[in-house]
Amino acid sequence: MFKVTPRAAQQVIASAKQGGTEGMALRFAARKKDDGSIDYLMGFDDPKEEDIRFSCEGLDIVISPEYLPLLDEAVMDYVELDEGGWQFIFLNPKDASYVPPKEVSD
């Protein structure tokens, strides 16, 4: 099943408050590109009858059934890639560009 990390959920909730979209569901979609990598799309939306609906980390999430095969093992996180440069990333073993995260040792 698709998952959202706690840090990503906190950022989404903060964005919803700032943008006036509190209470709306977060919709995800995905498209496979010719090279096998996946484009991810997300935005606040009202659920439709045919949507798959679930909650994760305090977020109401909706996914159209047509996108579930690409998203069902994905995890969305919010990470600092460069100093001060935070962004959402998707970790998905179905994506040709997927590289598993390295374990950080102390």
C-alpha positions in Angstrom: 0.0 0.0 0.0 1.1 3.6 -0.7 2.6 5.3 2.4 3.5 8.8 3.5 6.2 9.4 6.1 5.5 11.4 9.2 7.8 14.2 8.0 6.1 14.4 4.6 2.6 14.4 6.3 3.6 17.3 8.6 4.7 19.3 5.5 1.5 18.5 3.6 -0.6 19.6 6.6 1.4 22.8 6.9 0.9 23.5 3.2 -2.8 22.9 3.5 -3.1 25.3 6.3 -1.1 27.9 4.4 -3.0 27.4 1.2 -6.5 27.2 2.7 -7.1 23.6 1.6 -7.4 22.1 5.1 -9.9 19.2 5.2 -9.4 18.3 1.5 -8.0 14.9 0.5 -4.6 14.6 -1.0 -4.8 13.0 -4.4 -1.9 11.1 -6.0 -1.4 10.0 -9.6 1.5 8.5 -11.5 2.5 8.1 -15.1 5.2 5.7 -16.4 7.6 7.3 -18.9 9.2 5.6 -21.9 12.4 5.0 -20.0 10.5 3.2 -17.2 10.8 6.0 -14.7 7.6 7.4 -13.1 6.3 10.9 -12.9 4.4 11.5 -9.7 1.6 14.1 -9.3 -0.2 15.2 -6.2 -2.6 17.9 -5.1 -5.6 18.6 -2.9 -8.9 17.4 -4.3 -12.4 16.2 -3.5 -12.8 12.4 -3.5 -14.8 10.8 -6.3 -17.0 7.7 -5.9 -14.6 5.4 -7.7 -11.5 6.5 -5.8 -9.6 4.3 -3.4 -9.6 6.2 -0.1 -7.5 5.7 3.0 -5.8 7.6 5.8 -2.0 7.7 6.5 -0.3 9.8 9.1 -3.3 11.9 9.6 -3.9 12.6 5.9 -6.9 11.6 3.9 -5.5 10.1 0.7 -7.3 9.3 -2.6 -6.0 7.5 -5.6 -7.9 6.7 -8.8 -7.9 2.9 -9.3 -6.0 3.3 -12.6 -2.9 4.6 -10.8 -2.8 2.1 -7.9 -0.6 -0.4 -9.8 2.2 2.2 -10.0 1.7 3.5 -6.5 0.9 0.6 -4.3 4.5 0.0 -3.0 5.6 3.7 -3.1 6.6 5.8 -0.1 6.5 9.6 -0.2 9.0 11.4 2.0 10.1 15.0 2.6 13.9 15.3 2.7 16.7 17.8 2.6 18.6 17.0 -0.6 20.9 20.1 -0.5 21.4 22.4 2.5 18.2 24.2 2.9 16.7 22.5 -0.2 13.8 20.4 1.1 11.5 18.5 -1.3 9.1 15.6 -1.6 10.6 12.4 -3.0 9.0 9.1 -3.9 10.7 5.8 -3.1 9.2 3.2 -5.4 10.7 -0.1 -6.4 8.5 -0.1 -9.5 10.3 3.0 -10.8 13.2 2.3 -13.1 15.2 5.2 -11.5 14.6 3.8 -8.0 17.7 3.6 -5.8 17.1 2.1 -2.3 18.2 4.5 0.5 21.5 3.8 2.1 21.6 3.0 5.8 23.1 5.7 7.9 25.5 4.4 10.5 26.4 6.3 13.7 
